[in-house]
Protein backbone atom coordinates (compact mmCIF):
# COMPACT_ATOMS: atom_id res chain seq x y z
CA UNK A 1 0.00 0.00 0.00
CA UNK A 2 1.24 3.28 -0.88
CA UNK A 3 1.81 5.52 2.09
CA UNK A 4 -0.73 8.30 1.60
CA UNK A 5 0.94 10.64 4.12
CA UNK A 6 4.18 10.32 2.26
CA UNK A 7 2.60 11.35 -0.96
CA UNK A 8 0.96 14.32 0.65
CA UNK A 9 4.27 15.47 2.04
CA UNK A 10 6.00 15.31 -1.31
CA UNK A 11 3.20 17.26 -2.94
CA UNK A 12 3.46 19.91 -0.29
CA UNK A 13 7.20 20.29 -0.84
CA UNK A 14 6.69 20.50 -4.60
CA UNK A 15 4.13 23.25 -4.18
CA UNK A 16 6.45 25.22 -1.99
CA UNK A 17 9.27 24.96 -4.54
CA UNK A 18 7.01 26.15 -7.29
CA UNK A 19 5.87 29.11 -5.21
CA UNK A 20 9.45 30.13 -4.51
CA UNK A 21 10.37 29.94 -8.18
CA UNK A 22 7.35 32.01 -9.14
CA UNK A 23 8.18 34.70 -6.61
CA UNK A 24 11.79 34.80 -7.76
CA UNK A 25 10.76 35.25 -11.38
CA UNK A 26 8.38 38.06 -10.56
CA UNK A 27 11.00 39.86 -8.46
CA UNK A 28 13.69 39.73 -11.15
CA UNK A 29 11.39 41.11 -13.81
CA UNK A 30 10.33 43.97 -11.59
CA UNK A 31 13.82 44.97 -10.55
CA UNK A 32 15.19 44.66 -14.07
CA UNK A 33 13.14 47.55 -15.40
CA UNK A 34 14.36 50.08 -12.79
CA UNK A 35 18.09 49.22 -12.84
CA UNK A 36 20.34 52.27 -13.23
CA UNK A 37 23.97 52.40 -14.02
CA UNK A 38 26.03 53.90 -11.20
CA UNK A 39 28.81 56.35 -12.10
CA UNK A 40 32.30 55.00 -11.97
CA UNK A 41 34.32 55.70 -8.90
CA UNK A 42 37.71 57.39 -9.39
CA UNK A 43 40.46 58.07 -6.85
CA UNK A 44 41.85 61.58 -7.41
CA UNK A 45 45.07 62.59 -5.66
CA UNK A 46 44.96 66.13 -4.35
CA UNK A 47 48.48 67.44 -3.57
CA UNK A 48 48.84 68.65 -0.05
CA UNK A 49 51.03 71.72 0.36
CA UNK A 50 53.76 70.95 2.87
CA UNK A 51 55.60 73.85 4.44
CA UNK A 52 59.29 73.51 3.62
CA UNK A 53 61.82 75.86 5.19
CA UNK A 54 64.30 77.16 2.68
CA UNK A 55 67.68 77.75 4.32
CA UNK A 56 68.71 81.40 4.21
CA UNK A 57 72.43 82.01 4.14
CA UNK A 58 73.67 84.37 6.85
CA UNK A 59 76.54 86.61 5.72
CA UNK A 60 79.74 86.07 7.69
CA UNK A 61 81.40 89.27 8.82
CA UNK A 62 85.04 89.38 7.86
CA UNK A 63 86.95 91.59 10.30
CA UNK A 64 88.75 94.47 8.71
CA UNK A 65 92.42 94.45 9.67
CA UNK A 66 93.14 97.18 12.19
CA UNK A 67 96.23 99.18 11.48
CA UNK A 68 98.33 99.58 14.60
CA UNK A 69 100.98 102.22 14.13
CA UNK A 70 104.41 101.46 15.46
CA UNK A 71 105.18 103.60 18.51
CA UNK A 72 107.58 106.33 17.61
CA UNK A 73 110.76 106.49 19.61
CA UNK A 74 111.07 109.81 21.39
CA UNK A 75 114.30 111.59 20.56
CA UNK A 76 116.82 112.11 23.34
CA UNK A 77 116.55 115.88 23.01
CA UNK A 78 112.76 115.79 23.42
CA UNK A 79 113.06 113.48 26.40
CA UNK A 80 115.70 115.64 28.09
CA UNK A 81 113.55 118.72 27.54
CA UNK A 82 110.61 117.11 29.36
CA UNK A 83 112.81 115.72 32.15
CA UNK A 84 114.31 119.15 32.79
CA UNK A 85 110.85 120.68 33.06
CA UNK A 86 109.79 118.00 35.54
CA UNK A 87 112.90 118.03 37.72
CA UNK A 88 113.17 121.82 37.83
CA UNK A 89 109.71 121.91 39.39
CA UNK A 90 110.43 119.20 41.97
CA UNK A 91 109.56 120.54 45.41
CA UNK A 92 111.10 117.91 47.67
CA UNK A 93 113.15 114.72 47.49
CA UNK A 94 115.65 112.55 49.30
CA UNK A 95 119.02 111.47 47.95
CA UNK A 96 121.81 109.09 48.88
CA UNK A 97 125.34 109.44 47.55
CA UNK A 98 128.25 107.03 47.37
CA UNK A 99 131.64 107.83 45.89
CA UNK A 100 134.94 106.01 45.77
CA UNK A 101 138.11 107.73 44.64
CA UNK A 102 141.31 105.78 44.05
CA UNK A 103 144.42 107.97 44.02
CA UNK A 104 147.71 106.94 42.46
CA UNK A 105 150.42 107.97 44.91
CA UNK A 106 153.57 106.92 43.08
CA UNK A 107 152.29 103.45 42.26
CA UNK A 108 150.47 103.07 45.58
CA UNK A 109 146.68 103.23 45.27
CA UNK A 110 145.12 105.28 48.06
CA UNK A 111 141.32 104.82 48.36
CA UNK A 112 139.00 107.54 49.60
CA UNK A 113 135.39 106.61 50.36
CA UNK A 114 132.58 109.12 50.53
CA UNK A 115 128.93 108.70 51.53
CA UNK A 116 126.19 111.24 51.92
CA UNK A 117 122.49 111.58 52.48
CA UNK A 118 120.08 114.46 52.41
CA UNK A 119 116.46 115.52 52.44
CA UNK A 120 115.51 118.63 50.51
CA UNK A 121 112.24 120.52 50.65
CA UNK A 122 111.80 123.72 48.69
CA UNK A 123 114.83 125.85 49.68
CA UNK A 124 115.69 123.98 52.87
CA UNK A 125 117.73 120.82 53.38
CA UNK A 126 119.15 118.54 56.03
CA UNK A 127 122.36 116.75 54.97
CA UNK A 128 125.34 114.79 56.17
CA UNK A 129 128.52 113.65 54.42
CA UNK A 130 131.22 111.20 55.53
CA UNK A 131 134.73 110.65 54.19
CA UNK A 132 137.08 107.80 54.93
CA UNK A 133 140.84 108.14 54.40
CA UNK A 134 143.54 105.89 55.86
CA UNK A 135 140.91 104.27 58.07
CA UNK A 136 139.76 107.58 59.58
CA UNK A 137 136.09 108.46 59.01
CA UNK A 138 134.93 112.05 59.34
CA UNK A 139 131.26 113.05 59.23
CA UNK A 140 129.95 116.55 58.72
CA UNK A 141 126.33 117.67 59.25
CA UNK A 142 124.80 120.54 57.34
CA UNK A 143 121.55 122.48 57.31
CA UNK A 144 120.59 124.66 54.37
CA UNK A 145 118.08 127.46 54.27
CA UNK A 146 117.99 129.24 50.91
CA UNK A 147 121.47 130.75 50.47
CA UNK A 148 122.52 130.10 54.05
CA UNK A 149 124.41 126.99 55.11
CA UNK A 150 124.89 125.92 58.72
CA UNK A 151 127.45 123.36 59.84
CA UNK A 152 127.34 121.57 63.15
CA UNK A 153 130.36 122.11 65.38
CA UNK A 154 131.72 118.63 66.13
CA UNK A 155 132.88 119.71 69.59
CA UNK A 156 130.04 121.88 70.90
CA UNK A 157 127.24 120.48 68.72
CA UNK A 158 126.11 124.04 67.94
CA UNK A 159 125.04 125.07 64.47
CA UNK A 160 127.33 127.70 62.98
CA UNK A 161 126.94 129.58 59.75
CA UNK A 162 129.26 128.13 57.11
CA UNK A 163 130.72 130.35 54.38
CA UNK A 164 132.67 127.79 52.35
CA UNK A 165 131.58 125.17 49.84
CA UNK A 166 129.86 122.23 51.58
CA UNK A 167 131.50 118.89 50.86
CA UNK A 168 129.46 116.11 49.35
CA UNK A 169 125.97 117.55 49.72
CA UNK A 170 123.50 118.60 47.06
CA UNK A 171 122.67 122.30 47.23
CA UNK A 172 119.00 123.17 47.59
CA UNK A 173 118.99 124.54 44.03
CA UNK A 174 120.59 121.39 42.56
CA UNK A 175 117.74 120.75 40.12
CA UNK A 176 117.74 124.38 39.06
CA UNK A 177 121.48 124.59 38.60
CA UNK A 178 124.02 121.76 38.64
CA UNK A 179 121.47 119.05 37.87
CA UNK A 180 120.22 120.88 34.80
CA UNK A 181 123.79 121.45 33.60
CA UNK A 182 124.35 117.70 33.69
CA UNK A 183 121.21 117.14 31.63
CA UNK A 184 122.52 119.61 29.05
CA UNK A 185 125.31 117.18 28.13
CA UNK A 186 125.31 115.28 24.84
CA UNK A 187 123.35 112.13 25.75
CA UNK A 188 122.37 109.03 23.81
CA UNK A 189 120.15 106.08 24.66
CA UNK A 190 122.03 103.19 26.24
CA UNK A 191 122.77 100.32 23.84
CA UNK A 192 120.70 97.83 25.85
CA UNK A 193 117.77 100.23 26.25
CA UNK A 194 114.41 98.93 25.00
CA UNK A 195 111.57 101.43 25.20
CA UNK A 196 108.95 98.64 25.25
CA UNK A 197 109.99 97.06 28.53
CA UNK A 198 110.54 98.24 32.07
CA UNK A 199 110.03 101.62 33.67
CA UNK A 200 113.61 102.88 33.39
CA UNK A 201 115.15 104.77 30.50
CA UNK A 202 118.94 104.94 30.61
CA UNK A 203 120.88 107.72 28.92
CA UNK A 204 124.66 107.71 28.55
CA UNK A 205 127.33 110.24 27.67
CA UNK A 206 131.09 110.54 27.53
CA UNK A 207 130.99 114.32 27.31
CA UNK A 208 134.10 115.65 29.04
CA UNK A 209 132.15 118.75 30.09
CA UNK A 210 130.67 116.60 32.86
CA UNK A 211 133.28 117.99 35.25
CA UNK A 212 130.29 119.88 36.64
CA UNK A 213 129.54 116.61 38.39
CA UNK A 214 132.46 117.24 40.75
CA UNK A 215 130.59 120.17 42.27
CA UNK A 216 128.57 117.54 44.11
CA UNK A 217 131.72 116.40 45.88
CA UNK A 218 132.58 119.91 46.99
CA UNK A 219 134.84 121.18 44.24
CA UNK A 220 134.29 124.91 43.70
CA UNK A 221 136.70 125.24 40.78
CA UNK A 222 135.74 122.58 38.25
CA UNK A 223 137.09 124.50 35.25
CA UNK A 224 140.62 123.31 36.01
CA UNK A 225 139.56 119.69 36.46
CA UNK A 226 140.36 117.43 33.51
CA UNK A 227 138.26 114.28 33.11
CA UNK A 228 139.14 111.25 31.00
CA UNK A 229 137.37 107.99 30.14
CA UNK A 230 134.05 109.37 31.30
CA UNK A 231 130.96 107.18 31.37
CA UNK A 232 127.96 108.99 32.84
CA UNK A 233 124.59 107.24 32.99
CA UNK A 234 121.25 108.74 33.95
CA UNK A 235 118.27 106.54 34.81
CA UNK A 236 114.88 108.14 34.16
CA UNK A 237 111.50 106.73 35.15
CA UNK A 238 109.14 106.52 32.21
CA UNK A 239 106.06 106.73 34.44
CA UNK A 240 106.79 110.25 35.75
CA UNK A 241 110.07 111.37 34.08
CA UNK A 242 111.82 111.67 37.45
CA UNK A 243 115.58 111.15 37.51
CA UNK A 244 116.03 107.95 39.49
CA UNK A 245 119.81 107.62 39.60
CA UNK A 246 123.07 109.12 38.37
CA UNK A 247 126.13 106.90 37.87
CA UNK A 248 129.53 108.05 36.73
CA UNK A 249 132.94 106.52 36.16
CA UNK A 250 135.87 108.69 35.15
CA UNK A 251 139.53 109.46 35.64
CA UNK A 252 140.62 112.82 37.05
CA UNK A 253 143.94 113.65 35.43
CA UNK A 254 144.85 116.11 38.20
CA UNK A 255 143.21 114.03 40.90
CA UNK A 256 145.56 115.29 43.62
CA UNK A 257 144.37 118.87 43.23
CA UNK A 258 140.76 117.76 43.40
CA UNK A 259 141.19 115.61 46.51
CA UNK A 260 143.29 118.18 48.35
CA UNK A 261 140.59 120.81 47.72
CA UNK A 262 137.71 118.56 48.78
CA UNK A 263 139.37 117.12 51.88
CA UNK A 264 141.33 120.23 52.77
CA UNK A 265 144.63 118.32 52.80
CA UNK A 266 147.21 120.32 50.80
CA UNK A 267 149.74 117.48 50.99
CA UNK A 268 147.60 115.42 48.62
CA UNK A 269 147.93 117.98 45.81
CA UNK A 270 151.04 116.21 44.52
CA UNK A 271 149.19 112.94 44.01
CA UNK A 272 148.71 111.97 40.37
CA UNK A 273 145.60 110.81 38.57
CA UNK A 274 142.58 109.51 40.44
CA UNK A 275 139.84 107.15 39.33
CA UNK A 276 136.38 107.99 40.64
CA UNK A 277 133.07 106.16 40.89
CA UNK A 278 129.95 108.09 41.90
CA UNK A 279 126.36 106.97 42.43
CA UNK A 280 123.47 109.24 43.45
CA UNK A 281 119.99 107.84 43.99
CA UNK A 282 116.85 109.95 44.31
CA UNK A 283 113.74 108.84 46.18
CA UNK A 284 110.63 110.08 48.00
CA UNK A 285 110.17 112.82 45.44
CA UNK A 286 107.38 115.09 46.62
CA UNK A 287 107.28 113.46 50.07
CA UNK A 288 110.21 114.79 52.11
CA UNK A 289 109.56 117.17 55.03
CA UNK A 290 112.47 118.96 56.72
CA UNK A 291 111.41 122.61 56.98
CA UNK A 292 110.21 122.33 60.57
CA UNK A 293 113.45 120.64 61.61
CA UNK A 294 115.63 123.34 60.08
CA UNK A 295 113.64 126.19 61.57
CA UNK A 296 113.90 124.51 64.96
CA UNK A 297 117.63 123.93 64.68
CA UNK A 298 118.26 127.54 63.69
Number of C-alpha atoms within 10 A of each C-alpha: 3 6 7 8 9 10 10 11 11 11 12 11 11 11 12 12 11 11 12 10 12 11 10 11 11 10 11 10 10 10 9 9 8 8 8 7 6 6 6 5 6 6 5 6 6 6 6 6 6 6 6 6 6 6 6 6 6 6 6 6 6 6 6 6 6 6 6 6 6 6 8 7 9 9 10 14 14 9 14 19 12 13 20 21 14 15 18 15 11 17 15 21 19 21 20 20 22 18 20 19 22 19 24 17 15 11 8 9 13 15 18 19 18 22 21 23 20 23 26 30 21 19 16 25 28 25 23 21 22 17 20 15 13 9 10 7 12 12 13 18 22 23 28 23 20 13 10 12 21 21 20 17 14 12 6 7 10 13 17 14 16 15 10 9 16 26 24 26 27 27 26 21 16 16 21 16 12 18 20 17 16 20 18 15 17 16 20 15 17 15 9 7 13 13 16 8 8 11 14 20 20 23 21 20 18 20 17 17 18 23 21 19 19 19 20 21 25 21 24 17 13 16 10 10 17 18 23 16 13 20 17 24 21 22 20 21 16 15 9 10 20 20 23 18 20 20 17 20 21 22 20 26 16 18 26 23 23 27 24 17 18 20 16 11 12 13 11 18 16 14 19 17 22 25 20 21 17 21 17 19 16 17 17 11 19 14 13 18 17 17 19 9 13 16 11 7 11 12
